[in-house]
Amino acid sequence: MKGCIFITMQDSAYGFTLAGFQQVIAEKESVLEVFEKIVATSVPGLVFIDERLLGDTILSRLQVLEKQWGGAIISLPAPGKSGEISGIDYGKRFISRVLGYQMKLS
């Protein structure tokens, strides 16, 4: 899908690529560098980042870069270990973040 990139850890390698999405593998230490390369080489779009790669300092820097870039960063929930549901509705959070308002999904 054009304009949509997934940044994940090595243990999720090829999952999104097999589904037809652009996927980049990163480590926690290199996620900022990976995102900066994406910002420099692509038009605004959506970048999904594995939440395991996001620490507080990384997240605050990403938010600054996101505003300069004009696209949107979405936190991708970590793969479940036993299929448990976390209680966080990522769909609602995504729509609220990208569209700027709350919607009721049914």
WOTASUL-V969479 format. One record per backbone hydrogen bond with DSSP energy under -1.0 kcal/mol. CO is the residue of the C=O (numbers start at 0). NH is the residue of the N-H. If there is no record, write none. Layout:
co:CO nh:NH
co:CO nh:NH
//
This chain:
co:0 nh:3
co:2 nh:45
co:4 nh:47
co:5 nh:23
co:6 nh:49
co:7 nh:25
co:8 nh:11
co:9 nh:12
co:11 nh:14
co:13 nh:17
co:15 nh:20
co:16 nh:19
co:21 nh:5
co:23 nh:7
co:26 nh:29
co:26 nh:30
co:29 nh:33
co:30 nh:34
co:31 nh:35
co:32 nh:36
co:33 nh:37
co:34 nh:38
co:35 nh:39
co:36 nh:40
co:37 nh:41
co:44 nh:71
co:45 nh:4
co:46 nh:73
co:47 nh:6
co:48 nh:75
co:49 nh:52
co:50 nh:53
co:54 nh:58
co:55 nh:59
co:56 nh:60
co:57 nh:61
co:58 nh:62
co:59 nh:63
co:60 nh:64
co:61 nh:65
co:62 nh:66
co:63 nh:67
co:64 nh:68
co:65 nh:69
co:71 nh:46
co:73 nh:48
co:75 nh:50
co:87 nh:89
co:88 nh:92
co:89 nh:93
co:90 nh:94
co:91 nh:95
co:92 nh:96
co:93 nh:97
co:94 nh:98
co:95 nh:99
//
